[in-house]
Amino acid sequence: MTAWQNDEASFFVEVAKLFIEFDCNEDDSIDRRELRHFLTSLFEMFHIKSPINDDYVDYVFRKIDSNNDNSINLVEMQQFAKIFNNRLVDQAQKALDKLKSESQDDQQ
C-alpha cells in the first residue's frame, strides 16, 4: 500500500496530477474523450482487464458529472477516484479474508 492510499490529501494531489495530464485542451475540465484516456490509464494502473467502450465511458461520465454540466471538474474527479479506490481496497480486503478463511479450513 502506498502512502497516498493512507493520506487523502496526498491521494487528491495524485488525482490532480492525472487530471492535469488528461485535460488535453487545458480547459480545467475532462470531456468524454479525455475520460476514456483517464479510465484506460486507471485500469492499467490497477491491472483491471475490462473493455472500455462508448457506453461504459458515457455511464461513468454521467456518474462523475455530479452537477450535470456535461464536463468533469477536478473535484468531481477526485470524489470519483476516492470512491473507486475505496471499492478496490474493500474488494482486496474481502479477497484476503476469504483466502485466510480457506487456508484455516484447510489446516483443520
C-alpha positions, 0 to 999 in steps of 0.5 A: 500500500502506498502512502497516498492510499493512507493520506487523502490529501496526498491521494487528491494531489495524485488525482490532480496530477492525472487530471492535469495530464488528461485535460488535453485542451487545458480547459480545467475540465475532462470531456468524454474523450479525455475520460476514456484516456483517464479510465484506460490509464486507471485500469492499467494502473490497477491491472483491471482487464475490462473493455472500455467502450462508448457506453461504459465511458458515457455511464461513468461520465454521467456518474462523475458529472455530479452537477450535470454540466456535461464536463468533469471538474477536478473535484468531481474527479477526485470524489470519483477516484476516492470512491473507486479506490475505496471499492478496490481496497474493500474488494482486496480486503474481502479477497484476503479474508476469504483466502485466510478463511480457506487456508484455516479450513484447510489446516483443520 
